[in-house]
Amino acid sequence: MAAAVEPKSPRGAELPVSLSNGSKQDQSMVQIESKQHKAEEINGEEGQASAKETETADTKEKAKPQIPGGGVAALRKPGCCVGPSTITLSAVASIHTSKISLGGGGVGTGRYYTTQGNNAIAIVERILNNWQWSKIGDKHTTSFTLKWADLRQQIDYRCFREGEQMVNHFPNISILTTKIGLLESIRSSKRKLLSLRLPVHQIIPETYRLDIQSEREEFFKIYVEDELWICKPTGANQGKGIFLVKSLQQVKDKLAFDEAHCPVTRHPTQRIIQRYIHNPLLIEGRKFDIRVYMLLIAGEKSIFAFYREGYIRLSCLPYDDKSMDMTIHLTNQYIQKKHPLYTDVKEDTVWDFEKFQNYLSKNEKLPEDYIATTLTRQLRHLMFGCYHSVSHKLERRVGYFELLGFDFMLDSNYHLWLIEVNINPALHTNCETLKQIIPDVIEETLGMAVEVWSKSRRSRPVFPIDAQKKFYTIFPP
């Protein structure tokens, strides 16, 4: 078994020399798209200040050396918890020689805290330790430079110090990452999406909210017995709580159960019901979905970037639309690993894009550059549409960043469907393909986030981003 991939280069005050960010053909295509699809200026909805800083804090702030361009003093928000700045602006000694300075915007060393969890924490810590950052063990401290949390609820945004700290979640990212949040964001942006040539009915399958009476009744009216639909709770991930629907009574019974077992102080589970994609494209007779990553970084210029290397996740079992076995229908690793066959076939349940392309060329007779051109263009287009639908609503403060997992499906006509957007996407490396992809995703995410933050807090130009290698910047172009 291959050894875990080590971080390629530590970044303290310096970052690796950037690699080419796409071919000239790719870059010109994005420029053309950006001209056709001019995004609105992102206006973050920053909270109103509600408290004054203490006299002591004011005195300390005045005593700090002023950073050109305003620096920390210009970025600090009133009403936030006040604590000592932990940023050391002196450069860290270079461990590798193939590096260049950030043009005066180097971050130096920092202190980081990672919450308890098993989702990529070991990889994050290895990368930051390799950059000579110091780990903080106190979970109650607010004196961190960077906090990496599995859950958004583990971040106290009231104490966040803009320009001095970084956190890996936006506070209101649920407008994109819950089933209902995504549905409503897409619906409310119908005009914007049409301007991008993205009609809603071609982005996601036909969907109804079961928590809204009018939509629930509309679904009851159009439902045809024995049609296959899929019902999903809005806030869950990893396939939890999802079930297939083949009768109307099945839905009514579930809603009645939710109502009867809901605590008095809470609302019943919110659910959507979605028309099942009846003609999925199959790989070796198995269902699959496509996982790609999107990076959001709030800064002087907010960044939206697409990671070039995705992968597909396949079921252990042959597809059978008559079966109600969820292992056949849901391809994520959380569901697949519950099947007895998983241990023996797990390496064949995740394919990188190269293997996927080889299969498509041989068995579907698609062009050898289908993934690199057609599919990638469609993925970027749909992801940009999603970002465009929420960009004016996202709370953005210097130091916020987010790595999202987008899941798509191809049907037998090669139409691309958006399935969901995942906050805290699985970043496990439990098979060889993921060992080759995930550590690089995380390292580049951290490198870009730190660099953009470092430049933004000093009012320095963000581009070019030296840490950028495989992420493709879609907005700004």
Backbone torsions as a table, in degrees:
resi	resn	phi	psi	omega
1	MET	NA	138.1	-177.5
2	ALA	-68.0	146.8	178.1
3	ALA	-73.0	155.0	178.4
4	ALA	-60.6	143.2	-177.7
5	VAL	-75.1	125.5	179.5
6	GLU	-83.3	150.7	175.3
7	PRO	-57.0	139.2	-172.8
8	LYS	-76.5	-33.3	-178.4
9	SER	-160.6	134.3	179.4
10	PRO	-73.5	146.0	176.5
11	ARG	-121.7	114.9	172.0
12	GLY	-113.4	-100.7	176.1
13	ALA	-79.4	-7.9	-176.1
14	GLU	-130.4	156.9	177.7
15	LEU	-131.1	157.4	-178.0
16	PRO	-61.3	153.1	174.4
17	VAL	-58.6	132.2	-176.3
18	SER	-69.6	148.9	172.7
19	LEU	-94.0	172.3	-179.3
20	SER	-62.0	131.0	-180.0
21	ASN	-92.7	65.7	175.9
22	GLY	94.9	156.2	178.0
23	SER	-71.2	165.2	177.1
24	LYS	-61.1	-33.5	179.5
25	GLN	-64.7	-44.8	178.4
26	ASP	-61.2	-45.3	-177.0
27	GLN	-64.3	-41.1	-179.8
28	SER	-67.4	-33.2	179.4
29	MET	-65.3	-41.9	179.7
30	VAL	-66.2	-37.4	177.9
31	GLN	-63.0	-39.9	178.1
32	ILE	-64.9	-44.9	179.6
33	GLU	-61.2	-41.6	-176.8
34	SER	-66.2	-31.8	176.6
35	LYS	-69.0	-36.6	-180.0
36	GLN	-75.5	-29.9	-172.1
37	HIS	-121.8	66.3	-176.7
38	LYS	-68.0	118.1	-177.6
39	ALA	-78.9	152.2	176.5
40	GLU	-71.2	153.5	174.5
41	GLU	-62.7	135.1	-178.3
42	ILE	-80.8	117.5	178.9
43	ASN	-113.0	97.4	-177.8
44	GLY	-65.3	143.9	180.0
45	GLU	-92.5	81.7	-176.4
46	GLU	-79.1	143.1	-175.9
47	GLY	-68.2	155.2	178.6
48	GLN	-76.6	139.8	177.6
49	ALA	-69.4	137.2	-175.9
50	SER	-125.6	-4.2	-177.7
51	ALA	-144.9	157.5	178.5
52	LYS	-99.5	146.4	177.2
53	GLU	-71.6	151.6	-178.8
54	THR	-69.2	159.9	180.0
55	GLU	-61.9	-36.9	179.7
56	THR	-62.6	-45.2	179.8
57	ALA	-62.6	-39.2	179.2
58	ASP	-62.8	-41.8	-179.1
59	THR	-62.7	-43.7	178.4
60	LYS	-62.0	-40.6	-177.5
61	GLU	-64.3	-40.5	-179.8
62	LYS	-66.9	-31.0	-178.0
63	ALA	-76.0	-15.4	-178.5
64	LYS	-70.5	144.0	174.0
65	PRO	-64.8	136.9	-178.2
66	GLN	-79.3	131.0	179.1
67	ILE	-88.7	134.5	179.5
68	PRO	-53.3	139.7	179.2
69	GLY	86.9	7.9	178.5
70	GLY	103.8	-45.6	177.0
71	GLY	55.9	-146.6	-176.2
72	VAL	-60.0	-43.1	-176.4
73	ALA	-60.3	-37.7	-178.1
74	ALA	-74.7	-26.5	-174.0
75	LEU	-93.7	-19.3	-174.4
76	ARG	-63.3	138.3	178.6
77	LYS	-98.2	133.5	174.2
78	PRO	-66.4	151.3	177.0
79	GLY	92.1	-3.3	179.2
80	CYS	-91.4	154.3	174.0
81	CYS	-59.7	141.4	-176.1
82	VAL	-106.6	132.6	177.7
83	GLY	-149.6	168.3	-177.9
84	PRO	-67.9	141.8	174.5
85	SER	-69.8	136.5	-176.9
86	THR	-111.1	11.2	-179.0
87	ILE	-81.1	127.2	172.0
88	THR	-100.4	118.8	-172.9
89	LEU	-85.9	-9.2	177.5
90	SER	-71.5	146.1	-176.8
91	ALA	-71.6	148.1	174.5
92	VAL	-87.6	142.0	178.7
93	ALA	-58.0	134.7	-177.5
94	SER	-70.9	132.3	177.1
95	ILE	-93.7	-36.9	176.9
96	HIS	-108.6	152.9	-175.6
97	THR	-92.4	-20.7	-175.8
98	SER	-84.9	60.2	-176.2
99	LYS	-135.4	158.0	174.6
100	ILE	-130.4	157.1	179.5
101	SER	-72.7	160.9	177.3
102	LEU	-85.5	22.8	178.4
103	GLY	66.6	37.9	179.4
104	GLY	91.5	-5.0	-178.5
105	GLY	-103.0	20.0	-176.6
106	GLY	-59.9	146.6	-175.6
107	VAL	-86.6	-19.0	-175.7
108	GLY	67.5	-159.5	178.4
109	THR	-84.2	162.8	179.1
110	GLY	-150.8	174.0	177.6
111	ARG	-115.1	138.6	-177.5
112	TYR	-130.7	154.9	175.0
113	TYR	-131.6	133.3	175.0
114	THR	-117.9	134.7	179.3
115	THR	-74.4	158.4	177.4
116	GLN	-67.0	135.9	-178.9
117	GLY	167.7	173.1	-176.7
118	ASN	-118.3	14.5	-177.0
119	ASN	-100.3	88.0	173.4
120	ALA	73.2	4.7	-177.0
121	ILE	-58.3	-42.8	-178.7
122	ALA	-62.2	-39.0	179.6
123	ILE	-68.5	-44.0	179.2
124	VAL	-59.3	-46.3	-178.2
125	GLU	-65.6	-38.7	179.5
126	ARG	-63.4	-41.3	179.9
127	ILE	-65.0	-48.9	-177.3
128	LEU	-67.1	-37.8	176.1
129	ASN	-63.1	-37.1	179.2
130	ASN	-68.5	-22.8	175.5
131	TRP	-86.6	4.4	-179.6
132	GLN	71.5	26.5	173.2
133	TRP	-82.6	157.0	-178.3
134	SER	-105.2	133.9	179.2
135	LYS	-86.4	138.4	176.6
136	ILE	-102.6	133.6	-178.8
137	GLY	-95.4	-16.8	-175.8
138	ASP	-82.5	113.1	-176.7
139	LYS	-71.2	-14.1	-178.6
140	HIS	-93.6	-5.9	-175.7
141	THR	-70.1	148.3	172.9
142	THR	-113.3	9.2	-175.2
143	SER	-98.0	39.7	177.1
144	PHE	-94.9	156.9	170.3
145	THR	-88.8	-42.0	-179.1
146	LEU	-135.1	134.9	175.0
147	LYS	-121.9	124.6	176.6
148	TRP	-110.2	115.2	-175.8
149	ALA	-120.7	141.0	174.0
150	ASP	-64.0	-43.7	-174.5
151	LEU	-114.5	143.4	178.0
152	ARG	-60.8	-33.1	-177.4
153	GLN	-67.6	-12.4	179.6
154	GLN	-87.0	4.9	179.6
155	ILE	-112.8	127.6	176.4
156	ASP	-93.1	96.4	-176.1
157	TYR	-70.2	-18.4	178.7
158	ARG	-66.9	-28.1	-177.7
159	CYS	-99.9	3.7	-178.7
160	PHE	-68.6	131.1	-179.8
161	ARG	-106.8	104.3	-174.9
162	GLU	-62.6	133.6	179.9
163	GLY	87.1	-16.5	178.4
164	GLU	-110.6	-19.7	-174.4
165	GLN	-133.8	160.7	174.7
166	MET	-129.9	142.6	173.4
167	VAL	-136.3	150.6	-170.5
168	ASN	-95.1	21.7	173.8
169	HIS	-142.9	141.4	168.8
170	PHE	-79.7	141.9	-175.2
171	PRO	-64.8	-31.5	-177.5
172	ASN	-115.6	34.4	-178.2
173	ILE	-68.0	-10.9	179.9
174	SER	-63.1	-16.9	176.5
175	ILE	-66.6	-9.7	178.1
176	LEU	-119.8	-23.6	-167.2
177	THR	-108.3	-6.3	170.9
178	THR	-97.7	157.2	-177.0
179	LYS	-58.8	-45.7	-178.8
180	ILE	-74.1	-38.1	177.7
181	GLY	-59.1	-46.0	179.3
182	LEU	-64.3	-45.1	-179.6
183	LEU	-59.4	-47.9	-177.3
184	GLU	-70.0	-35.2	177.7
185	SER	-63.7	-41.8	179.2
186	ILE	-68.4	-43.8	179.8
187	ARG	-62.2	-44.1	-176.1
188	SER	-72.4	-13.5	180.0
189	SER	-108.5	28.2	-175.2
190	LYS	-54.8	-43.2	-178.9
191	ARG	-66.7	-44.1	178.9
192	LYS	-59.7	-44.2	-176.8
193	LEU	-68.4	-35.4	176.1
194	LEU	-64.3	-34.8	177.8
195	SER	-65.7	-21.6	176.4
196	LEU	-96.7	10.4	-177.5
197	ARG	59.9	44.9	178.8
198	LEU	-129.0	77.7	175.5
199	PRO	-62.9	140.8	-172.8
200	VAL	-55.5	-41.0	-175.7
201	HIS	-68.9	-8.9	176.0
202	GLN	-103.2	-1.2	179.1
203	ILE	-94.6	-51.5	-179.1
204	ILE	-125.4	152.3	176.7
205	PRO	-62.4	161.5	178.9
206	GLU	-52.6	126.6	-171.0
207	THR	-137.3	143.4	177.0
208	TYR	-131.9	145.8	174.5
209	ARG	-90.6	123.1	-178.8
210	LEU	-83.4	-10.2	178.4
211	ASP	-87.1	-6.2	177.9
212	ILE	-109.4	122.5	-171.5
213	GLN	-57.9	-44.1	-177.2
214	SER	-63.6	-40.0	179.3
215	GLU	-71.9	-37.8	178.3
216	ARG	-61.4	-45.0	179.6
217	GLU	-66.7	-35.4	177.1
218	GLU	-63.6	-41.2	177.6
219	PHE	-64.3	-44.7	178.6
220	PHE	-57.4	-34.6	-177.0
221	LYS	-73.3	-37.9	-174.5
222	ILE	-91.3	-12.5	-175.2
223	TYR	-67.0	135.7	176.4
224	VAL	-112.2	127.0	-176.8
225	GLU	-53.9	141.1	179.4
226	ASP	76.9	-2.4	171.1
227	GLU	-70.3	145.8	-178.6
228	LEU	-95.5	121.2	173.9
229	TRP	-124.0	170.0	179.6
230	ILE	-132.2	130.9	-175.8
231	CYS	-109.3	133.4	-173.9
232	LYS	-133.7	134.8	170.4
233	PRO	-71.6	147.3	-169.6
234	THR	-71.9	-35.6	-170.2
235	GLY	-102.6	-0.5	-175.4
236	ALA	-87.2	163.6	174.4
237	ASN	-134.9	-177.8	178.6
238	GLN	61.6	20.2	179.1
239	GLY	80.8	5.2	-177.6
240	LYS	-66.2	133.6	175.4
241	GLY	78.8	1.6	-179.8
242	ILE	-85.3	138.7	176.0
243	PHE	-145.2	156.3	179.0
244	LEU	-86.7	147.3	-177.9
245	VAL	-121.1	125.5	176.5
246	LYS	-126.1	5.2	176.6
247	SER	-152.8	150.4	-179.9
248	LEU	-67.4	-36.7	-179.0
249	GLN	-62.0	-32.5	178.1
250	GLN	-60.0	-41.9	179.1
251	VAL	-68.5	-46.2	-178.6
252	LYS	-61.8	-39.2	178.7
253	ASP	-64.8	-39.7	179.7
254	LYS	-65.9	-42.5	179.0
255	LEU	-64.4	-39.2	178.3
256	ALA	-65.9	-38.9	178.1
257	PHE	-63.8	-45.0	178.7
258	ASP	-58.9	-42.7	-178.3
259	GLU	-65.4	-42.9	-175.9
260	ALA	-71.1	-30.7	-174.6
261	HIS	-104.1	11.1	179.9
262	CYS	-86.4	130.5	175.9
263	PRO	-58.0	151.0	-176.8
264	VAL	-59.0	-33.1	-175.2
265	THR	-83.4	-1.5	-176.9
266	ARG	-127.3	161.2	174.1
267	HIS	-86.8	153.3	175.6
268	PRO	-59.8	158.8	179.4
269	THR	-54.6	129.1	176.8
270	GLN	-81.1	133.7	-176.8
271	ARG	-134.8	151.8	167.3
272	ILE	-115.0	157.1	172.3
273	ILE	-126.7	135.3	-168.6
274	GLN	-131.5	139.3	177.4
275	ARG	-64.4	130.0	-177.8
276	TYR	-71.0	137.1	176.8
277	ILE	-72.8	103.9	-168.6
278	HIS	-78.2	-14.4	-176.6
279	ASN	-126.2	57.6	-178.5
280	PRO	-65.7	143.6	170.1
281	LEU	-66.4	134.9	-177.6
282	LEU	-110.7	146.4	174.9
283	ILE	-113.4	116.4	-176.3
284	GLU	52.1	37.1	178.6
285	GLY	79.5	4.6	-177.5
286	ARG	-112.7	149.8	176.1
287	LYS	-76.3	150.9	179.0
288	PHE	-149.1	162.1	168.3
289	ASP	-132.3	170.5	-175.3
290	ILE	-114.1	127.4	176.6
291	ARG	-110.1	124.7	173.6
292	VAL	-132.6	159.7	-174.9
293	TYR	-113.5	144.7	175.6
294	MET	-125.4	137.9	179.1
295	LEU	-114.8	128.1	173.3
296	LEU	-112.7	132.8	177.3
297	ILE	-133.7	124.0	175.2
298	ALA	-89.1	132.1	179.8
299	GLY	-163.7	-163.6	175.3
300	GLU	-54.0	-39.6	167.6
301	LYS	-123.9	122.0	-179.5
302	SER	-72.7	142.4	-174.0
303	ILE	-112.8	137.0	172.2
304	PHE	-129.3	117.7	-172.7
305	ALA	-134.6	149.6	-177.0
306	PHE	-113.1	130.5	-179.9
307	TYR	-86.7	128.1	-170.9
308	ARG	-66.6	-36.1	-172.7
309	GLU	-95.8	100.5	174.1
310	GLY	-100.9	-166.9	176.7
311	TYR	-156.2	166.7	176.8
312	ILE	-113.9	149.8	179.8
313	ARG	-117.6	126.8	-174.3
314	LEU	-114.3	152.8	174.4
315	SER	-72.3	152.5	174.0
316	CYS	-70.6	-26.1	-169.1
317	LEU	-113.9	153.8	175.5
318	PRO	-61.8	147.6	-178.3
319	TYR	-71.1	136.4	177.5
320	ASP	-147.6	106.2	-176.1
321	ASP	-70.7	-8.0	177.4
322	LYS	-88.1	-19.4	-178.0
323	SER	-79.9	145.9	176.1
324	MET	-103.1	9.5	178.1
325	ASP	-69.9	115.8	-175.1
326	MET	-68.1	-18.4	176.4
327	THR	-63.5	-28.4	179.1
328	ILE	-76.3	-32.6	-169.7
329	HIS	-99.1	-30.0	179.6
330	LEU	-110.4	123.8	-169.3
331	THR	-101.1	1.7	-178.6
332	ASN	-69.1	157.5	-173.5
333	GLN	-64.9	-31.4	-179.9
334	TYR	-60.2	-40.2	179.0
335	ILE	-78.0	-44.4	-174.7
336	GLN	-63.2	-38.2	-175.0
337	LYS	-69.4	-10.4	176.7
338	LYS	-78.8	-16.2	-178.3
339	HIS	-81.3	140.5	-179.0
340	PRO	-57.5	-26.6	-178.5
341	LEU	-78.0	-14.6	-168.6
342	TYR	-57.6	-45.1	-177.0
343	THR	-56.9	-38.1	-177.4
344	ASP	-77.6	-29.0	-171.9
345	VAL	-117.9	9.6	-171.6
346	LYS	-58.9	-33.9	179.8
347	GLU	-65.4	-20.5	179.9
348	ASP	-97.1	5.2	178.4
349	THR	-97.2	-3.6	176.3
350	VAL	-135.0	121.1	178.4
351	TRP	-117.3	141.4	171.6
352	ASP	-79.5	172.7	-175.6
353	PHE	-65.3	-29.5	-179.8
354	GLU	-65.0	-46.5	178.8
355	LYS	-66.6	-38.7	177.3
356	PHE	-60.5	-45.6	179.3
357	GLN	-62.3	-42.9	179.1
358	ASN	-59.2	-40.7	178.4
359	TYR	-65.5	-45.8	-178.2
360	LEU	-63.3	-39.5	179.9
361	SER	-65.8	-41.1	-175.8
362	LYS	-78.5	-42.3	-171.0
363	ASN	-102.6	-27.2	179.6
364	GLU	-105.9	-3.3	179.5
365	LYS	57.6	35.4	177.1
366	LEU	-88.0	155.7	-179.0
367	PRO	-57.1	152.3	-177.8
368	GLU	-67.8	-14.8	176.6
369	ASP	-109.7	21.5	-176.3
370	TYR	-56.3	-48.1	-177.9
371	ILE	-69.1	-43.6	-176.6
372	ALA	-66.9	-25.7	-177.2
373	THR	-112.6	-76.5	-172.3
374	THR	-61.5	-54.4	-176.2
375	LEU	-66.2	-43.5	179.7
376	THR	-61.7	-40.8	177.9
377	ARG	-62.4	-41.3	178.9
378	GLN	-67.0	-42.0	178.3
379	LEU	-60.3	-48.4	-179.3
380	ARG	-62.4	-39.1	-177.5
381	HIS	-64.4	-46.1	179.4
382	LEU	-67.5	-40.4	179.7
383	MET	-66.7	-38.1	175.9
384	PHE	-63.7	-39.8	177.4
385	GLY	-59.1	-42.8	178.3
386	CYS	-63.2	-47.5	178.8
387	TYR	-61.6	-42.7	-178.8
388	HIS	-61.1	-32.0	-176.9
389	SER	-74.5	-17.9	-177.4
390	VAL	-122.4	-4.8	-172.0
391	SER	-57.9	-35.4	-178.0
392	HIS	-78.3	-10.1	-178.6
393	LYS	-103.8	-21.7	-175.2
394	LEU	-65.1	133.9	172.2
395	GLU	-76.0	117.2	-178.2
396	ARG	-124.1	124.7	176.1
397	ARG	-134.0	146.6	-177.8
398	VAL	-57.3	119.2	-178.7
399	GLY	118.9	-15.9	174.6
400	TYR	-79.7	136.3	169.7
401	PHE	-148.2	162.0	-174.7
402	GLU	-154.7	131.1	171.9
403	LEU	-104.8	118.9	-177.2
404	LEU	-112.7	147.1	174.8
405	GLY	-106.3	119.4	178.3
406	PHE	-99.6	132.4	178.5
407	ASP	-113.4	130.4	-178.4
408	PHE	-128.9	161.2	171.9
409	MET	-132.0	147.9	171.2
410	LEU	-105.7	135.3	173.3
411	ASP	-93.9	-179.6	-174.0
412	SER	-67.7	-12.9	175.1
413	ASN	-95.8	8.0	-179.3
414	TYR	66.2	24.2	173.1
415	HIS	-81.4	133.8	-177.2
416	LEU	-94.0	125.4	179.6
417	TRP	-114.1	137.0	172.5
418	LEU	-82.8	126.3	179.9
419	ILE	-96.1	-52.3	177.9
420	GLU	-166.7	168.2	176.2
421	VAL	-120.9	129.2	-172.2
422	ASN	-110.5	123.5	166.1
423	ILE	-79.4	148.6	-178.0
424	ASN	50.6	54.7	-178.4
425	PRO	-63.5	150.8	-180.0
426	ALA	-58.1	128.0	-179.9
427	LEU	-125.2	35.1	179.7
428	HIS	-78.3	157.9	179.2
429	THR	-125.1	58.0	-174.4
430	ASN	-92.2	9.5	172.5
431	CYS	-149.1	165.4	-172.3
432	GLU	-62.2	-39.8	-179.9
433	THR	-60.5	-44.9	-179.2
434	LEU	-69.1	-30.3	176.5
435	LYS	-64.8	-27.9	179.8
436	GLN	-83.7	-20.7	-173.4
437	ILE	-105.5	-51.5	-167.3
438	ILE	-62.3	-47.8	-179.4
439	PRO	-58.0	-37.6	178.1
440	ASP	-67.4	-37.7	177.3
441	VAL	-59.9	-47.3	-176.6
442	ILE	-67.1	-43.8	-178.5
443	GLU	-63.6	-42.5	-179.6
444	GLU	-70.8	-34.8	175.3
445	THR	-59.0	-50.2	179.7
446	LEU	-64.8	-42.5	-179.3
447	GLY	-61.5	-45.9	179.7
448	MET	-67.6	-41.3	-178.6
449	ALA	-63.0	-45.0	179.6
450	VAL	-65.0	-42.0	-177.7
451	GLU	-67.1	-44.7	179.1
452	VAL	-64.4	-41.3	177.0
453	TRP	-61.2	-46.6	-177.8
454	SER	-61.9	-42.8	-179.9
455	LYS	-71.7	-40.2	-177.1
456	SER	-65.2	-38.9	-177.5
457	ARG	-69.2	-16.0	177.2
458	ARG	-108.8	8.7	-178.6
459	SER	56.1	39.0	176.6
460	ARG	-95.9	155.1	176.5
461	PRO	-58.5	133.9	-177.1
462	VAL	-77.0	-38.9	-176.8
463	PHE	-97.4	148.0	-2.6
464	PRO	-74.3	155.7	178.1
465	ILE	-97.5	111.1	-173.5
466	ASP	-66.3	-28.1	-178.5
467	ALA	-78.4	-10.4	-173.9
468	GLN	-76.6	124.7	179.8
469	LYS	-127.5	-66.5	-175.4
470	LYS	-105.2	-7.5	172.5
471	PHE	-78.2	138.2	-178.9
472	TYR	-110.6	113.8	-178.1
473	THR	-71.8	119.1	179.5
474	ILE	-98.4	-37.7	178.5
475	PHE	-140.2	127.9	-8.0
476	PRO	-70.1	155.4	-176.1
477	PRO	-64.8	NA	NA
